[in-house]
């Protein structure tokens, strides 16, 4: 059996590694962040390789992959972070001479990586989106600042670049002065941003439409509801639950069709409490944080992906288990005090996912090393933070 070369081994990568490893696929883990990556220490990894950063040192990253072709050529190359997706997609033709590449070409990937294209495309085909303004100058900001309601979001066109620089996926602003300040910081960092309305509704209004598309058709689909994010409201999901959400099937299919997308994706929507309409948040063209939720509900997307591209076995839709929770405990627990004292959530709401049947994002009694490494990394980060405060 040919190997799967998993590019990036944080939470998404760990999920893919386990999903493939349990099916007997030999996994090669390529990691580039010693302080955050943890999947490369999983028992399912046959070989781990430290790589240059795919965004900051793209040329060296590609050289490493090409150099590894003598050992792993013919294997499935799987980018599972936005940084590796961009690097691999941009040079897909070159890498396809050595590997089977599990992502779309750059023309397709660019439409989902750059959010301003995603929103414009969605609007043009009738998929609902938040009100979004795209400034190209401070004069635009001043003009738009008078037209938009506050609070609102300053949201990056390229989420992964913004998060790498500012440590947040987006920044809420309460007034025009804050908007100007955040916009100027983004401009100084060389980043394009959008001004976007905040869709009313708490974290439970956000849902995922996960799918495997091929030949312009959805072969396998899975939906889930977010319950909590870390940090609350504007962070990444830390608790989700499998659930049938038929309202997002049609708009999810429509946006992927318009993008010409194929392969696995996770499309995120948020239900607007004003009109009940699910509005597009983003399309991720790689395996997502809660990949293990679908796997434990009966749909192993990484395995379907592997078998299709490597063995030609076309995936078929199967029923999935509902009401199974996915929890990222280490990211959820620090936010609990805020949820209790500021958001007035009850203890029942807080602990319900832990009481019922659930799957952990990282903890696995049969594969403990990634969990241990994560806690060591958390501890090291906390010590460094305290030392800076002194």
C-alpha positions as CSV (number, residue, x, y, z in Angstrom):
1,X,0.0,0.0,0.0
2,X,1.4,3.4,-1.0
3,X,1.8,6.0,1.8
4,X,-0.2,9.1,2.5
5,X,2.1,12.1,3.0
6,X,0.2,14.3,5.4
7,X,1.3,17.9,5.2
8,X,0.8,19.6,8.6
9,X,0.2,17.8,11.8
10,X,-1.8,20.1,14.1
11,X,-5.4,19.1,15.0
12,X,-6.6,18.7,11.4
13,X,-3.5,16.7,10.5
14,X,-3.7,14.5,13.6
15,X,-7.3,13.6,12.6
16,X,-6.3,12.6,9.1
17,X,-3.3,10.6,10.4
18,X,-5.6,8.6,12.7
19,X,-8.3,8.2,10.2
20,X,-5.9,6.7,7.6
21,X,-3.7,4.9,10.1
22,X,-6.5,2.9,11.6
23,X,-7.3,1.7,8.0
24,X,-3.8,0.4,7.6
25,X,-2.4,3.2,5.4
26,X,1.3,3.9,6.1
27,X,1.5,7.6,7.0
28,X,4.3,10.0,6.5
29,X,3.9,13.1,8.6
30,X,5.5,16.4,7.4
31,X,5.4,19.0,10.1
32,X,6.8,22.6,10.2
33,X,5.8,24.0,13.6
34,X,7.6,22.3,16.5
35,X,5.5,24.3,19.0
36,X,2.0,23.4,17.7
37,X,2.3,20.3,15.6
38,X,1.6,17.1,17.5
39,X,0.3,14.5,15.0
40,X,3.8,13.6,13.9
41,X,4.3,11.7,17.3
42,X,1.2,9.5,16.7
43,X,1.7,5.8,16.8
44,X,0.2,5.7,13.2
45,X,3.1,7.6,11.8
46,X,5.7,5.5,10.0
47,X,8.0,8.4,9.3
48,X,8.1,12.0,10.3
49,X,9.9,14.8,8.5
50,X,10.5,18.4,9.7
51,X,10.0,20.9,6.9
52,X,10.6,24.5,6.1
53,X,7.5,26.7,6.7
54,X,5.4,26.3,3.5
55,X,4.3,30.0,3.5
56,X,7.5,31.7,4.6
57,X,9.9,29.4,2.8
58,X,7.8,28.0,0.0
59,X,10.7,27.2,-2.3
60,X,12.5,25.2,0.3
61,X,9.3,23.4,1.3
62,X,8.7,22.4,-2.3
63,X,12.3,21.3,-2.7
64,X,11.9,19.0,0.4
65,X,8.8,17.4,-1.1
66,X,10.5,16.8,-4.4
67,X,13.5,15.4,-2.7
68,X,11.3,13.0,-0.8
69,X,9.9,11.6,-4.0
70,X,12.7,9.0,-4.2
71,X,11.3,7.5,-1.0
72,X,7.6,8.2,-1.2
73,X,6.9,8.9,-4.8
74,X,3.5,7.6,-6.0
75,X,2.0,8.2,-2.6
76,X,-0.9,10.5,-1.8
77,X,0.1,14.1,-1.0
78,X,-2.4,15.5,1.4
79,X,-2.2,19.2,2.4
80,X,-4.3,19.7,5.6
81,X,-3.6,23.3,6.5
82,X,-4.2,26.5,4.5
83,X,-0.4,27.1,4.3
84,X,0.3,23.7,2.8
85,X,-2.8,23.8,0.6
86,X,-1.7,27.1,-1.0
87,X,1.9,25.9,-1.6
88,X,0.8,22.5,-3.0
89,X,-2.1,23.9,-5.1
90,X,0.1,26.6,-6.6
91,X,2.6,24.0,-7.8
92,X,0.3,21.1,-8.3
93,X,1.5,20.3,-11.8
94,X,5.1,20.0,-10.6
95,X,4.3,17.9,-7.6
96,X,1.9,15.7,-9.7
97,X,4.9,14.4,-11.6
98,X,6.0,12.6,-8.4
99,X,2.8,12.2,-6.3
100,X,-0.9,11.8,-6.5
101,X,-2.0,15.2,-5.2
102,X,-5.1,15.5,-3.1
103,X,-6.1,19.0,-3.8
104,X,-7.5,21.1,-6.7
105,X,-5.4,23.3,-8.9
106,X,-4.7,26.9,-8.0
107,X,-7.4,28.4,-10.2
108,X,-9.9,26.6,-8.1
109,X,-8.2,26.9,-4.7
110,X,-7.7,30.7,-5.1
111,X,-11.5,31.1,-5.2
112,X,-11.9,29.7,-1.7
113,X,-8.7,30.9,-0.1
114,X,-9.3,34.5,-1.0
115,X,-12.6,35.3,0.7
116,X,-13.4,38.3,-1.4
117,X,-13.7,36.0,-4.4
118,X,-15.8,33.5,-2.4
119,X,-18.4,36.2,-1.3
120,X,-18.6,37.8,-4.7
121,X,-19.1,34.4,-6.4
122,X,-21.7,33.4,-3.8
123,X,-23.7,36.6,-4.3
124,X,-23.6,36.2,-8.1
125,X,-25.3,32.8,-7.8
126,X,-27.8,33.7,-5.1
127,X,-26.1,32.1,-2.1
128,X,-26.8,34.3,0.9
129,X,-23.7,36.1,2.4
130,X,-23.2,38.7,5.1
131,X,-23.1,42.3,4.0
132,X,-19.5,42.8,3.0
133,X,-17.5,45.8,1.8
134,X,-14.0,45.6,0.4
135,X,-12.0,48.8,0.9
136,X,-8.9,49.5,-1.3
137,X,-7.9,52.7,0.4
138,X,-8.4,54.7,3.6
139,X,-10.8,56.9,1.6
140,X,-12.9,53.7,1.1
141,X,-12.8,52.9,4.8
142,X,-14.0,56.4,5.7
143,X,-16.8,56.1,3.2
144,X,-17.8,52.6,4.2
145,X,-17.4,53.5,7.9
146,X,-20.5,55.7,7.6
147,X,-22.6,53.1,5.8
148,X,-22.0,50.0,8.0
149,X,-23.5,49.3,11.4
150,X,-21.4,48.8,14.5
151,X,-20.2,46.5,15.9
152,X,-18.8,44.9,12.8
153,X,-15.9,42.8,11.7
154,X,-12.6,43.6,10.1
155,X,-12.1,40.3,8.3
156,X,-9.1,39.1,6.3
157,X,-9.3,38.1,2.7
158,X,-6.7,35.4,3.5
159,X,-7.6,34.0,7.0
160,X,-4.4,31.9,7.5
161,X,-2.1,34.9,6.8
162,X,-4.1,37.1,9.2
163,X,-4.2,34.5,11.9
164,X,-0.4,34.0,11.6
165,X,0.2,37.7,12.0
166,X,-2.5,38.7,14.6
167,X,-3.4,35.4,16.3
168,X,-7.1,35.9,15.5
169,X,-9.3,34.8,12.5
170,X,-11.0,38.3,12.5
171,X,-11.3,41.3,14.7
172,X,-14.6,42.8,15.9
173,X,-14.7,46.6,16.1
174,X,-17.1,48.8,18.1
175,X,-16.7,52.1,16.3
176,X,-15.1,53.9,13.3
177,X,-11.9,54.8,15.2
178,X,-11.3,51.1,16.0
179,X,-12.0,50.1,12.4
180,X,-9.5,52.6,11.1
181,X,-6.9,51.4,13.5
182,X,-7.3,47.7,12.7
183,X,-7.4,48.5,8.9
184,X,-4.2,50.4,9.2
185,X,-2.5,47.5,11.0
186,X,-3.6,45.1,8.3
187,X,-2.3,47.5,5.6
188,X,1.0,47.8,7.4
189,X,1.3,44.0,7.4
190,X,0.5,43.9,3.7
191,X,-2.9,42.2,4.0
192,X,-6.2,42.8,2.3
193,X,-9.3,43.0,4.6
194,X,-13.0,43.3,4.3
195,X,-15.6,45.1,6.4
196,X,-18.4,42.8,7.3
197,X,-21.6,42.9,9.3
198,X,-21.9,40.6,12.3
199,X,-24.6,38.0,11.7
200,X,-26.7,37.9,14.9
201,X,-26.8,34.5,16.6
202,X,-24.6,32.7,19.1
203,X,-22.1,29.9,18.3
204,X,-24.8,27.3,17.9
205,X,-26.0,29.1,14.8
206,X,-22.9,28.0,12.9
207,X,-22.9,24.7,10.9
208,X,-20.7,22.7,8.6
209,X,-21.6,21.2,5.3
210,X,-18.8,18.6,4.7
211,X,-18.7,16.9,1.3
212,X,-16.7,14.9,-1.2
213,X,-17.3,16.3,-4.7
214,X,-16.3,14.7,-8.0
215,X,-17.3,15.3,-11.6
216,X,-19.4,18.2,-10.4
217,X,-21.5,15.9,-8.1
218,X,-21.7,15.5,-4.3
219,X,-20.8,11.8,-3.7
220,X,-20.8,12.0,0.1
221,X,-22.3,14.6,2.4
222,X,-22.2,15.2,6.2
223,X,-23.5,18.0,8.3
224,X,-22.8,19.1,11.8
225,X,-23.6,22.0,14.2
226,X,-21.1,24.0,16.1
227,X,-21.9,24.4,19.8
228,X,-19.0,26.4,21.0
229,X,-16.0,28.3,19.6
230,X,-12.7,29.2,21.2
231,X,-12.6,32.1,21.8
232,X,-16.4,32.5,21.8
233,X,-18.1,34.0,18.8
234,X,-15.2,34.7,16.5
235,X,-12.9,31.7,17.1
236,X,-12.6,28.2,15.7
237,X,-15.0,25.4,16.8
238,X,-14.1,23.5,20.0
239,X,-17.4,21.6,20.3
240,X,-19.6,20.3,17.5
241,X,-22.4,17.7,17.2
242,X,-23.4,15.6,14.2
243,X,-26.9,16.6,13.0
244,X,-29.0,16.5,9.8
245,X,-29.2,20.1,8.6
246,X,-31.0,19.9,5.2
247,X,-31.1,23.7,4.8
248,X,-27.4,24.0,3.9
249,X,-27.2,21.1,1.5
250,X,-28.5,23.0,-1.6
251,X,-26.5,26.3,-1.0
252,X,-23.4,24.2,-0.2
253,X,-23.7,22.2,-3.4
254,X,-24.3,25.4,-5.4
255,X,-21.2,27.3,-4.2
256,X,-18.9,24.3,-4.7
257,X,-20.4,23.8,-8.2
258,X,-19.7,27.5,-9.0
259,X,-16.1,27.2,-7.8
260,X,-15.5,24.1,-9.9
261,X,-14.4,22.4,-6.8
262,X,-13.6,18.7,-6.5
263,X,-12.4,16.6,-3.6
264,X,-13.1,17.1,0.1
265,X,-14.3,20.4,1.5
266,X,-15.9,21.9,4.6
267,X,-18.3,24.8,3.9
268,X,-19.4,26.9,6.9
269,X,-22.7,28.7,7.2
270,X,-24.3,30.8,10.0
271,X,-28.0,31.1,10.5
272,X,-29.1,34.7,10.7
273,X,-31.4,35.1,13.7
274,X,-33.2,38.0,11.9
275,X,-34.5,36.0,9.0
276,X,-33.5,32.3,9.6
277,X,-31.4,32.2,6.5
278,X,-28.1,30.3,6.5
279,X,-25.4,32.6,5.2
280,X,-22.0,31.6,3.8
281,X,-19.0,32.1,6.1
282,X,-16.2,30.3,4.3
283,X,-15.3,27.3,2.2
284,X,-12.3,25.2,3.3
285,X,-10.8,23.1,0.6
286,X,-9.0,20.7,3.0
287,X,-9.9,18.4,5.9
288,X,-11.2,20.4,8.9
289,X,-10.7,20.5,12.6
290,X,-13.7,18.2,13.4
291,X,-12.7,15.5,10.8
292,X,-12.9,12.8,13.5
293,X,-16.6,13.6,14.1
294,X,-17.6,12.4,10.7
295,X,-15.2,9.4,11.0
296,X,-16.8,8.3,14.2
297,X,-20.3,8.8,12.8
298,X,-19.5,6.3,10.0
299,X,-18.1,8.5,7.2
300,X,-14.3,8.3,7.1
301,X,-13.6,11.1,4.6
302,X,-9.8,10.8,4.6
303,X,-10.1,7.1,3.8
304,X,-12.7,7.7,1.1
305,X,-10.3,10.3,-0.3
306,X,-7.4,7.9,-0.3
307,X,-9.2,5.0,-1.8
308,X,-10.7,7.1,-4.6
309,X,-7.5,8.8,-5.7
310,X,-5.2,5.8,-5.1
311,X,-7.5,2.8,-6.0
312,X,-10.2,4.3,-8.1
313,X,-13.0,3.3,-5.6
314,X,-15.7,5.9,-6.0
315,X,-17.2,6.9,-2.6
316,X,-20.9,6.4,-2.0
317,X,-23.2,8.1,0.4
318,X,-24.0,6.3,3.7
319,X,-26.2,7.2,6.6
320,X,-24.3,8.8,9.5
321,X,-24.8,8.7,13.3
322,X,-26.5,11.8,14.7
323,X,-26.0,13.4,18.1
324,X,-22.4,12.4,18.5
325,X,-20.3,15.2,20.0
326,X,-16.8,16.2,19.0
327,X,-14.9,18.1,21.8
328,X,-11.5,19.9,21.8
329,X,-11.3,19.9,25.6
330,X,-8.0,21.7,25.9
331,X,-9.4,24.7,24.0
332,X,-12.9,24.6,25.5
333,X,-12.0,24.5,29.2
334,X,-10.2,27.9,29.4
335,X,-13.3,29.6,28.0
336,X,-15.8,28.1,30.5
337,X,-15.5,30.9,33.1
338,X,-16.4,33.5,30.5
339,X,-19.4,31.4,29.4
340,X,-20.7,31.1,32.9
341,X,-20.1,34.6,34.2
342,X,-20.4,36.7,31.1
343,X,-22.6,34.7,28.8
344,X,-24.7,33.3,31.6
345,X,-24.6,29.7,30.3
346,X,-25.9,27.0,32.6
347,X,-23.8,24.1,34.0
348,X,-26.1,21.8,32.0
349,X,-25.2,23.6,28.8
350,X,-21.5,23.6,29.6
351,X,-21.1,20.0,30.5
352,X,-23.7,18.3,28.3
353,X,-21.2,17.4,25.5
354,X,-19.0,15.7,28.0
355,X,-21.8,13.7,29.6
356,X,-23.1,12.3,26.4
357,X,-21.3,10.2,23.8
358,X,-18.4,12.1,22.4
359,X,-15.1,11.9,20.5
360,X,-12.0,13.9,21.5
361,X,-10.1,16.0,19.1
362,X,-6.8,15.0,20.6
363,X,-7.1,12.6,23.5
364,X,-7.1,9.0,22.6
365,X,-6.2,6.3,25.2
366,X,-4.7,4.2,22.4
367,X,-2.6,7.0,20.9
368,X,-1.5,9.2,23.9
369,X,1.7,10.8,22.6
370,X,0.0,13.6,20.7
371,X,-2.1,14.5,23.8
372,X,1.0,14.5,26.0
373,X,2.9,16.6,23.6
374,X,0.1,19.1,23.4
375,X,0.1,19.6,27.1
376,X,3.8,20.0,27.2
377,X,3.5,22.7,24.5
378,X,0.8,24.4,26.4
379,X,2.9,24.4,29.5
380,X,5.9,25.8,27.7
381,X,3.8,28.5,26.2
382,X,2.3,29.5,29.6
383,X,5.8,29.7,31.2
384,X,7.1,31.9,28.4
385,X,4.0,34.2,28.7
386,X,4.5,34.5,32.5
387,X,8.2,35.3,32.0
388,X,7.3,38.1,29.6
389,X,4.9,39.6,32.2
390,X,7.6,39.8,34.8
